[in-house]
Amino acid sequence: QVLLEESGGGVVQPGKSLTISCVVSGFTFSGYAMHWVRQAPGKGLEWVAFISNDGVRKYYTDSVKGRFSISRDNSKSTLFLQMNSLRIDDTAVYYCLRGPQDYWGQGTLVSVSS
Amino acid sequence: IQMTQSPSSLSASVGDTVTITCRPSQAIDNYLDWYQQKPGKAPKSLIWTASNLRSGVPSRFRGAGSGTYFTLIITNLQPEDFATYYCQQYYGYPYTFGQGTKLEMK
């Protein structure tokens, strides 16, 4: 059974940093690229970042370039998203997805507020 | 790549057939997925590469199209189909989603 479980969300002040995680099970993590997608409250879906299965290739949406960093630890079947210089408009539920975009986690809420 | 999805909302009844369209701002071959999302839940993948049904998705869902025009057709609507639907291109980075179509019960 494929499972993806995000964690680490919470309330953070503007300008601060937060790292969220996604632990996976039920498949060989090192064999798949991974993505982060977010959804602001009451809004649509926004793709955020991609990382190849070996961690070499990374891509980001323009609004987070230079602020967010995607990484992975294949030995621990864990995906990360380090978010720096957080802004109010980064408030969203963050989902991790397996590479073919077939399986999604349940999401973790990041709320940026003073 | 901008994704224009229409309509933004749609009212229909059980048993109806509905069509949602998605138009990318440039040709994307068939690199398009469709997702269904219910309130408070994560999106669920329905169709990949424009027309391939994910395992376990009912055959009343059908995807078609290529290039710059795609459709999601749902026939014989069931109560559980009332949700929000999104298209997404993965032809190039950054991947982009349509703005969503909320399918409501009439």
Interface residues (C-beta under 8 A of the other chain):
Chain A: H35 V37 G44 L45 E46 W47 F50 Y59 Y60 T61 D62 Y95 P100 Q101 D102 Y103 W104 G105 Q106 G107
Chain B: D33 Y35 Q37 K41 A42 P43 K44 S45 W48 R54 Y86 Q88 Y90 Y93 P94 Y95 T96 F97 G98 Q99 G100
